[in-house]
Every structure is written in structure tokens, then in C-alpha cells.
Amino acid sequence: MTVIAPSTVEEPVVSTRRERVGWYFYDWANSAFSTTVVTVFLGPYLTSIAENAQDASGRVHPLGIPVASGSLFAYTISLSVLLQVFVLPVAGAIADRSPRKKQLLALFAYLGSGATIGLVFLTGERYLLGSALLLVANLAFGASVVVYNSFLPQLAGPDRRDSVSSVGWALGYIGGGLLLAVNAAAAIIAGEDAKAEVARWSIVSGGVWWAAFTTLPLLRLRNRPPVEGAARGHLLTDGFRQLGHTLRGLRAYPLTLFFLVAFLVYNDGIQTVITMAAVYADKYLQLDQSVQIETILLVQFLAFGGALLLGAVAKRIGAWKTVLTSLVLWTVVLAIAYFLPVGKALPFVLLGALLGIVLGGSQALSRSLFSQLIPTGKEGEYFGLYEISDKGTSWLGPLLFGLAYQQTGSYQFAIISLVAFFVIGFVALLAVPIRRAVVAAGNTPPHVL
């Protein structure tokens, strides 16, 4: 596809439909980890394991540090992302300098899925084992998505990128939803007495699904020569060196940096809502696991339609305005969540329907918007910074949620505290002159932004 700018001609983006379908299916593969593992089963299950080991004051003591058992999962997620601050940008820099990007995707995907499968041993009072494997899985998950996202500019030009990103994200929701539906059926058939065993094997199934469906993108994606040239020395050390150049070079692209900051803020809120929803429903709303699973399933399948719907809206009004609108709706979701009545399933389900409509589009369009702001050849490095707060890798939100609960003992206060992320993120994103930012990065803007 050749896009003609006033004074420049962009090189055609060479990709086949077969390759794009392969790329879509990594979203299908890894969404099992986001949905079945992180969003639904692991939070309540790891919390219950921690409760088995807690002392009389309701604390466990990992490495001698007193932690409320109800905060352990949130703190573990937060710690994993603090580590990702160092790991993911380096992984992206390596991906940009390596001619074997597809093999890097395989390495991170299989490492993460292997750690997830290892959670089969999370029983009794082994909360430390659960936390350690979650750290490894989430680190590997984030690194794999960095490499995966860096393929996007190679697969679609500026005017098609919103559409390609939205289709990938939508397919991911279907994949994650199908596995969750199977696990939901198992939970209903097994009943309350087998709740813990169903949760444990559902978590393991997420790792198996992730590993199995990673095969398709690995067969269909193709490696391309790095735009900036191959690494001059050892790939790892060259990755660190290149990261240093990237961080210093960000000063030359202040508008890209400002968009990234805005995204890190509001998407931290999105990911925290997704991650902590099951804990909130289980521990505060006191809803049965079957209600939680049915609601998450509803969210998954509505998010499929929501991603495509907001993608279509973006074609008319632009991705930037569409994302801004979605942030207003996220604030409404949190306000409603605060007032949900305890033990009442229907209001929770209806709120899940609203969340599902807005969820997929806000994430898919943010990804495609950011891809427009990346200088050519730096996709992996910049997506490494972006992924610090994407798809389950938020850290400030879980930290705030955990601290709010530990200080107040109120899950209501913990959930409403997340409004700050959407308000600050909205104001920051509104301040970005998005078309000027695309041009400043050396790219051709799409016709509608």
C-alpha cells in the first residue's frame, strides 16, 4: 500500500493476509493468560492460598515483610511490572536489532506459558511459589507482547493500522472467552466443593492454550532484516546499549513521550480494573464464582464487538477522539462499581456489559495510535516502553489498590481510588496535538485522527 504525503512517498508495507492472520492469532493465544489466569482464577485462588498461611492478624510474611493476605496478589502484579520497567525496553531493543524476531517471540511465549503450567503445584500454603511463578509468567508475557506489537508497523500502513490492530484485539477476546467458557462449564459441573481444584486446573489450561496456539503465528510470521542494522556485538549487551540511545533520543520526540506518559496513566487504570475485578466481586460483593465467570464471559464476547465497533467509529472521527470518549466511559464504570449492592448479581452483570463494550476499543486504538508515533526501525524499543502498562502489566494501579485496602480495609475505597488514573490520563491525552506528533516522528499521518 503506497500512501502519498504532500512531499514524501511512504514505502509500501509488504505483508500477506496469511501473515496478518498469523499475527492475529498471537492475541488469541496469549489472551488465555490475561483472561482465565490473571483476570478470573489466579487472584482469588492465590489470595485463598495466602489466607491458608496467614497469621492471626491476617498477614503473611514473604521474605519477612508483613503483607495483608488480601493484598498479596495486587502487590505481586505490581512487583512484576516494576521488574518489567527494566526488562521490556531491553527486550524491545533486542527485537529491533535481531534478524530473528520470530524466535524471540517463541522464547518469551514458551517461557511464560511454562511458568503458568507450573502453577499446578500451587496448593496448601505455597503462596511464595505462586507469587514467584506469577512474576516469571507476567515478565515473559509482557516481553512476548513487546515483540508481537513490534510487527504491527511491518504489517499495515497508516490508514489500515487501526483496523488491523482492532481485528487482532477482537480475535484475542474470542480466544480468551472460549477457554474461559470451557472452564466456566467445569466450575458449574464440579460445584462449590471442588472450587479450588477447578481454579487450579483452569489456571494450568491457560498456560497450555497459550503454548499450543503460539504455534500458528510462529509458522506464518516472517523475519525481516532490522531497519537499523544487525547488532554489532553480543545481542544482549547491544540491546542495553541501544536502549540507552533510545532513552536519550526520546528528547527529540517530546510529543511521542507525552502520549506515552498519558497512555501509561490511563491504561494503568484499565488494567487494574481488569485484574482486580474478580477479587472485588469475590471478596467485597460476595458473588459466587459462577456469576463472576459468566460476567467475564459476557465482557469477553462484548469486547470482541466493542473492539470492532470502536474501530469503525475511529474511521469516522479518528482514533484519538474515540479513545478520549472511552476514558469518560471508564470513569462511569468505576463510579457505578462503587455503589454496587453486595450479593446482587444483576447489577454486576450489567456493569460488565458496559465495560465489555468500551474495553477492547480503547486498548486496540491506543496501540495503533502509538504505532503512528514511533520512528521507523524503533518499533520494538518503543513498544517495550509502551508495554510497561499494557495487558495485565500495570503497576501503580495494583499498588494503589493494595495500599488503599491495607490502610482502610475497604474494597470500595480501593476501587474508587482508581478514578484518578482516568481523569489524569484524559487530561494528558487531550493535550497531545496528535497529527503534529505523527509528523514529528517522521511518519505519514492517516487521513482521520
C-alpha positions in Angstrom: 0.0 0.0 0.0 1.5 3.3 -1.0 0.5 6.5 0.9 1.3 9.8 -0.8 2.1 12.7 1.5 2.5 16.3 0.4 6.2 15.9 -0.2 7.1 12.3 0.5 6.1 8.8 -0.6 5.9 6.1 2.1 7.4 2.7 1.2 4.8 0.0 0.6 4.1 -2.2 3.6 4.6 -5.8 2.4 2.5 -8.4 4.2 0.1 -11.0 3.1 -3.3 -11.8 4.5 -1.9 -15.2 5.6 0.8 -13.4 7.7 -1.7 -11.0 9.2 -4.0 -13.8 10.2 -1.0 -15.5 11.9 -0.2 -12.3 13.7 -3.9 -12.0 14.9 -3.6 -15.5 16.4 -1.0 -14.5 19.0 -3.6 -12.3 20.6 -5.9 -15.4 20.5 -3.1 -17.4 22.2 -2.0 -15.0 24.9 -5.4 -13.8 25.9 -5.9 -17.1 27.8 -3.3 -15.8 30.3 -4.9 -12.4 30.6 -8.4 -13.7 31.0 -8.5 -17.2 32.6 -5.4 -16.8 34.7 -4.9 -13.1 35.7 -8.5 -11.8 35.5 -10.6 -14.6 36.8 -8.9 -17.5 38.6 -5.4 -16.7 39.9 -6.3 -13.6 42.0 -8.9 -15.2 44.3 -7.1 -18.6 44.3 -3.7 -17.1 45.3 -5.5 -15.0 47.9 -7.1 -18.1 49.3 -3.6 -19.9 49.4 -2.3 -16.8 51.3 -5.2 -16.9 53.7 -4.3 -20.5 54.5 -0.9 -19.3 55.6 -1.8 -16.0 57.3 -1.2 -15.3 61.0 -3.8 -14.2 63.5 -3.6 -10.6 62.2 -4.4 -11.7 58.6 -0.8 -11.2 57.4 1.7 -13.4 55.5 5.4 -12.7 55.6 7.2 -13.1 52.3 10.9 -12.5 52.9 9.9 -11.3 56.4 7.7 -8.5 55.0 4.3 -8.3 56.6 1.6 -8.2 53.9 -2.2 -8.5 54.2 -3.2 -11.7 52.5 -5.9 -9.8 50.6 -3.1 -7.5 49.1 -0.6 -10.2 48.1 -1.9 -10.7 44.5 -2.0 -7.0 43.8 1.5 -6.5 45.2 2.8 -9.4 43.2 1.4 -7.9 40.0 2.9 -4.5 40.9 6.3 -6.0 41.6 6.3 -7.9 38.3 5.7 -4.7 36.4 8.4 -2.8 38.3 10.8 -5.5 37.0 9.3 -5.1 33.6 10.4 -1.4 33.6 13.9 -2.8 33.2 13.3 -5.9 31.2 10.7 -4.9 28.5 12.5 -2.0 26.9 15.7 -4.1 26.6 13.6 -6.9 25.1 12.3 -4.4 22.5 15.8 -3.1 21.7 17.0 -6.6 21.2 14.0 -7.3 18.9 14.8 -4.3 16.8 18.4 -5.3 16.4 17.8 -9.0 15.8 17.0 -10.7 12.4 15.3 -13.5 14.4 12.4 -11.6 15.9 10.1 -14.6 15.4 12.4 -16.8 17.5 12.4 -14.2 20.3 8.6 -14.3 20.3 8.8 -18.1 20.7 11.3 -17.8 23.6 9.2 -15.4 25.7 5.9 -17.1 24.9 7.0 -20.6 25.9 8.8 -19.3 29.0 5.6 -17.6 30.2 3.3 -20.5 29.3 5.7 -22.9 31.1 5.6 -20.9 34.3 1.8 -20.7 34.1 1.6 -24.5 33.7 3.9 -24.8 36.7 1.2 -23.2 38.9 -0.3 -26.8 39.0 1.9 -27.1 42.2 0.2 -24.1 43.8 -1.5 -25.9 46.7 -1.7 -25.7 50.5 0.2 -22.7 51.9 2.6 -22.3 48.9 1.9 -18.7 48.3 5.6 -17.9 47.7 5.7 -20.4 44.9 2.6 -18.9 43.4 4.0 -15.4 43.6 7.3 -16.4 42.1 5.7 -18.2 39.1 3.3 -15.3 38.6 6.4 -13.0 38.4 8.1 -15.1 35.8 4.9 -15.6 33.7 4.0 -11.9 33.7 7.5 -10.8 32.8 7.6 -13.3 29.9 4.1 -12.3 28.8 5.0 -8.7 28.7 8.2 -9.3 26.7 6.4 -11.5 24.2 3.8 -8.8 23.6 6.5 -6.3 23.0 7.9 -8.4 20.2 4.4 -9.2 18.9 3.4 -5.5 18.8 6.6 -4.5 17.0 5.4 -6.5 14.0 2.4 -4.2 13.5 4.0 -1.4 11.5 5.5 -4.0 9.2 2.1 -5.5 8.5 -0.1 -2.4 7.8 0.3 1.2 6.6 -1.0 4.3 8.5 -4.6 4.1 7.2 -5.1 0.4 7.8 -3.3 0.1 11.2 -6.4 0.9 13.3 -8.3 -1.8 11.6 -5.6 -4.4 11.8 -4.9 -3.7 15.4 -8.7 -3.8 16.2 -9.1 -7.2 14.5 -6.2 -8.7 16.4 -7.5 -7.4 19.7 -11.1 -8.6 18.9 -9.9 -12.1 18.0 -8.0 -12.2 21.3 -11.2 -11.6 23.2 -12.9 -14.5 21.4 -9.9 -16.8 22.1 -9.8 -15.9 25.8 -13.6 -16.1 26.0 -13.7 -19.6 24.5 -11.3 -21.1 27.0 -13.0 -19.3 29.9 -16.3 -20.8 28.7 -14.9 -24.3 29.0 -13.5 -23.5 32.4 -16.8 -22.0 33.5 -18.7 -25.1 32.4 -16.2 -27.2 34.5 -16.8 -24.9 37.5 -20.6 -25.3 37.3 -20.5 -29.0 36.8 -18.0 -29.5 39.7 -19.8 -27.4 42.2 -18.6 -25.4 45.2 -16.8 -28.3 46.9 -14.3 -28.6 44.0 -13.9 -24.8 43.6 -10.2 -24.8 44.4 -9.3 -27.7 42.2 -11.2 -26.3 39.2 -9.4 -23.0 39.7 -6.0 -24.6 39.8 -6.6 -26.7 36.6 -8.2 -23.7 34.9 -5.0 -21.8 35.5 -3.0 -24.6 34.1 -5.2 -24.8 31.0 -4.4 -21.1 30.3 -0.7 -22.0 30.0 -1.4 -25.0 27.8 -3.7 -22.8 25.5 -1.0 -20.1 25.3 1.7 -22.6 24.3 -0.4 -24.5 21.8 -1.8 -21.6 19.8 1.5 -19.7 19.7 2.4 -22.3 17.0 0.3 -20.6 14.3 1.9 -17.2 14.4 5.4 -18.8 14.6 4.5 -20.7 11.3 3.1 -17.7 9.5 5.1 -14.6 10.6 8.4 -14.0 8.8 11.6 -12.4 10.0 12.7 -9.2 8.3 16.1 -7.5 8.3 16.4 -5.0 11.1 15.9 -1.4 9.8 18.7 -0.1 12.0 21.1 -3.0 11.0 22.1 -6.1 13.0 23.7 -5.9 16.4 27.4 -5.1 16.3 28.4 -7.2 19.3 26.6 -9.5 21.7 22.9 -9.2 21.2 22.1 -8.7 24.9 24.7 -6.0 25.6 23.9 -4.3 22.3 20.3 -4.3 23.4 21.2 -2.4 26.6 23.4 0.0 24.6 20.6 0.6 22.1 18.1 1.2 24.9 20.4 3.9 26.3 20.4 5.6 22.9 16.6 5.3 22.7 16.0 6.9 26.1 18.4 9.8 25.3 16.8 10.1 21.9 13.3 10.4 23.3 14.1 14.1 24.0 13.9 14.5 20.2 10.3 13.3 20.2 8.7 15.1 23.1 5.1 14.6 21.7 5.6 10.8 21.5 6.9 10.8 25.0 3.9 12.9 26.2 1.5 10.4 24.6 3.3 7.5 26.2 3.0 9.1 29.6 -0.7 9.7 29.1 -1.2 6.1 28.0 0.8 4.7 30.9 -1.5 6.6 33.3 -4.9 5.8 31.9 -4.1 2.2 30.8 -2.7 1.5 34.3 -6.2 2.2 35.5 -7.8 0.0 32.8 -5.5 -2.9 33.6 -6.1 -2.6 37.3 -9.8 -2.7 36.9 -9.5 -5.9 34.7 -7.0 -7.5 37.1 -8.8 -6.7 40.4 -12.4 -7.2 39.2 -12.5 -10.9 40.3 -11.1 -10.0 43.7 -13.6 -7.2 44.2 -16.5 -9.4 43.1 -15.4 -12.3 45.3 -14.2 -10.6 48.5 -16.5 -7.5 48.6 -19.6 -8.2 46.5 -19.6 -11.8 47.8 -20.7 -13.2 44.4 -20.5 -16.8 43.5 -17.6 -17.8 41.2 -20.2 -18.9 38.6 -21.5 -15.3 38.5 -18.0 -13.9 38.1 -17.2 -16.3 35.3 -20.4 -15.6 33.5 -19.8 -11.9 33.7 -16.3 -12.1 32.5 -17.5 -14.3 29.6 -20.0 -11.6 28.7 -17.3 -9.0 28.9 -15.1 -11.1 26.6 -17.6 -11.5 23.8 -19.0 -7.9 24.1 -15.3 -6.7 23.9 -15.0 -8.5 20.6 -17.9 -6.4 19.2 -16.7 -3.4 21.1 -13.2 -3.5 19.5 -14.7 -3.7 16.0 -17.4 -1.1 16.9 -14.9 1.5 18.2 -12.6 0.6 15.3 -15.4 1.6 12.9 -16.1 4.8 15.0 -12.4 5.7 14.7 -12.7 5.6 10.9 -15.2 8.4 11.1 -14.0 10.6 14.0 -10.4 9.4 14.5 -8.7 7.1 17.0 -7.7 10.0 19.3 -11.2 11.2 19.8 -12.5 7.7 20.2 -10.0 6.9 22.9 -10.9 10.1 24.8 -14.6 9.2 24.7 -13.8 5.7 26.1 -11.9 7.2 29.1 -15.1 9.1 30.1 -17.0 5.8 30.0 -14.3 4.1 32.1 -14.8 6.7 34.8 -18.6 6.0 34.7 -17.8 2.3 35.1 -15.8 2.9 38.3 -18.5 5.2 39.8 -21.1 2.5 39.3 -18.8 -0.2 40.7 -18.5 1.8 44.0 -22.3 1.7 44.5 -22.9 -1.9 43.5 -25.0 -3.7 46.2 -23.4 -6.6 48.0 -24.7 -10.1 46.9 -26.7 -8.8 43.9 -25.7 -10.4 40.7 -27.7 -8.5 38.1 -26.1 -5.0 38.7 -22.7 -6.6 38.4 -23.6 -8.3 35.2 -25.0 -5.1 33.6 -21.9 -3.2 34.6 -19.8 -5.9 32.9 -21.8 -5.4 29.7 -20.9 -1.7 29.7 -17.2 -2.5 30.5 -17.1 -5.0 27.6 -18.3 -2.5 25.0 -15.6 0.0 25.9 -12.7 -2.3 26.8 -11.5 -3.7 23.5 -11.6 -0.5 21.5 -9.8 1.7 24.0 -6.9 -0.8 24.0 -6.7 -1.6 20.3 -6.9 2.0 19.2 -4.3 3.1 21.8 -1.9 0.5 20.3 -2.4 1.7 16.7 -2.2 5.3 17.7 1.1 4.8 19.4 2.5 2.9 16.4 2.0 6.0 14.4 4.3 7.9 16.8 7.3 5.6 16.6 10.3 6.5 14.4 10.9 3.8 11.8 13.1 1.0 13.0 12.5 1.7 16.7 9.2 -0.3 17.0 10.5 -2.9 19.5 12.2 -0.4 21.7 9.2 2.0 21.9 6.7 -0.8 22.3 8.9 -2.1 25.2 8.3 1.2 26.9 4.6 1.1 25.9 4.1 -2.5 27.2 5.1 -1.4 30.8 1.4 -0.7 31.2 -0.4 -3.0 28.8 -2.4 -6.2 29.0 -2.1 -7.0 32.7 1.2 -5.3 33.3 0.1 -2.2 35.2 1.9 -1.4 38.5 0.7 1.9 40.0 -2.9 0.8 40.0 -2.5 -2.5 41.8 -0.1 -0.8 44.2 -2.7 1.9 44.9 -5.5 -0.7 45.2 -3.4 -2.8 47.6 -2.4 0.2 49.8 -5.9 1.5 49.9 -7.3 -1.8 51.0 -4.4 -2.4 53.6 -5.0 1.1 55.1 -8.8 1.1 55.1 -9.9 -2.5 54.9 -12.4 -1.3 52.3 -12.6 -2.8 48.8 -15.0 0.0 47.9 -12.4 2.7 48.7 -9.8 0.7 46.8 -11.8 0.5 43.6 -12.9 4.2 43.6 -9.4 5.4 44.1 -8.6 4.2 40.5 -10.7 7.1 39.1 -7.6 9.3 39.4 -5.9 7.4 36.6 -8.7 8.1 34.1 -9.1 11.7 34.9 -5.3 12.4 34.7 -5.0 10.3 31.6 -7.8 12.0 29.8 -6.4 15.5 30.5 -2.9 14.4 29.4 -4.2 12.7 26.2 -6.3 15.7 25.4 -3.2 17.9 25.5 -1.4 15.9 22.8 -1.5 17.5 19.3 -1.7 14.1 17.7 -1.3 14.9 14.0 1.8 17.1 14.8 3.1 14.2 16.9 2.9 11.8 14.0 4.7 14.1 11.6 7.4 14.9 14.2 8.1 11.2 14.4 8.8 11.2 10.7 5.7 9.3 9.7 2.8 10.0 7.3 -0.5 10.7 9.3 -3.6 8.7 8.5 -6.4 10.8 6.9 -8.5 10.8 10.1 -7.0 11.1 13.5 
